[in-house]
Amino acid sequence: MREIERIKESVAKGKIPTVYLWYGEDRFLIQEGLKVLKSFYFMTDPSGSGIEQVSAKELPPDVIVERANTMSFFANRLVVVEEVNYFKDGQAADLEPFLDYFAHPNPTTCLLFITESVHRGRKFYKTIDKTGEIMEFCSPKRPQEWLAWVQSELKTREKSMDIQVVSQFVEWTGHHTGVLCQELDKLIVYVGERKKITLEDVKAITPQSIETSIFDLLDAVASRSSVKALQALHEVLRKEPALKVLALLVRQVRLLLGCDSLRRRGGNVAEAPSALGISPFEAQKVWQQSVRLSTKQLSKALSECLNTDLALKTGGGDPGLLLEIMIIKFCREEVS
C-alpha cells in the first residue's frame, strides 16, 4: 500500500500514531501526506490551532518534547518537526529527551519527524521503529513503477488512460511526481466529464519536459539528421535560455560517455544508476542512446560543448547561432 493511502486509512479510522518518522527524497509526496494527516486535525478544529510546525535546527529536543506534552483545548495535537538532523554522529546524548518521551508519549499528540535520509543503526531510529511508525517516501524507480503510480493517481481522480497513453504521458512530462500530478489535474479539467484521457488530450495541453526535449535532440544527432536536430534545438530554445540548454547537453553527453565507458569495461545497464548517480529509468534511456554514438564522437562532442560554453560566456557570438553550429558539427559522421 502506498504511504499516502496508509495515512488516509489511519485518518479514516481515527487511529493516528503518537510518533511518526517520515523520510525520503520526494518532498512532494511528503507534503501530500502531510495535507492528508492535517485533515484529521482540521475536522475537530478548523482553525488548525492544534497543529504546530517547528524546525529541529531551531529548537532543542527538550523544548520539542515540551511542545508535544502540551495539552490542546481540542484534545488532539500535531507537532511536525522538520529539517531533522538527528542521524549525525555524536548526537546520541542530545536526543535523550526524545528517547524518554517515546517510552511514554502523550496519547493526544502526534509527534511527526520529517527528514530526507535516516540511519537505521541509530538508537533514535530503532526506538521509533518499536514505539511508533516509520514511512519512506520515494519516487518510483523503474518504468513499470511509474506507470503503476500514474494509474493509481488516475484512479483516485476517477479517470483512466490506456497503458500506451500513460507511457507516453510519463515520457513526455518527465519523472517528477509533483509535475505529473499537476499535469494530471490540468488534464482532468480539460476532459471534463469524459472518463478516458486520450493521447490527443495529452499532446494538446501537456508541455514536453526540457529533459525529454534534450533526449529528442540527441536522438536526431545520433541519426545524423541535421534538419531534425536543429528543429529539436529550436524547440528547446523556446523553453530555456541558451546557457541552460548547453548545460543540459553537457550533462547528457557526460552521461553518455559514462555509459560508453561502462560498456567497454564489460559492465551492464544495471550498474549505470549507482555508477552515474541517476535513476534506473534514466539509466535505461541513456544506455540505449549511448549505443548509437561512438566513443570518438562523444568525446569530440564534449569538447565542442566546452568550446561553445567558453564562447557563450565571453560574448563570442549569437547564442542561438553558436548552438546551431555546434549541433551541425555533432551530426557529422566525424565531428571535427
PyMOL commands that set and color helices and strands:
alter all, ss='L'
color gray80, all
select helices_A, chain A and resi 3-13+27-44+61-69+93-103+123-131+143-156+163-173+177-191+199-205+210-222+226-237+242-264+269-276+280-290+295-313+319-330
alter helices_A, ss='H'
color red, helices_A
select strands_A, chain A and resi 19-23+51-55+77-82+109-115+133-136
alter strands_A, ss='S'
color yellow, strands_A
deselect
rebuild
show_as cartoon
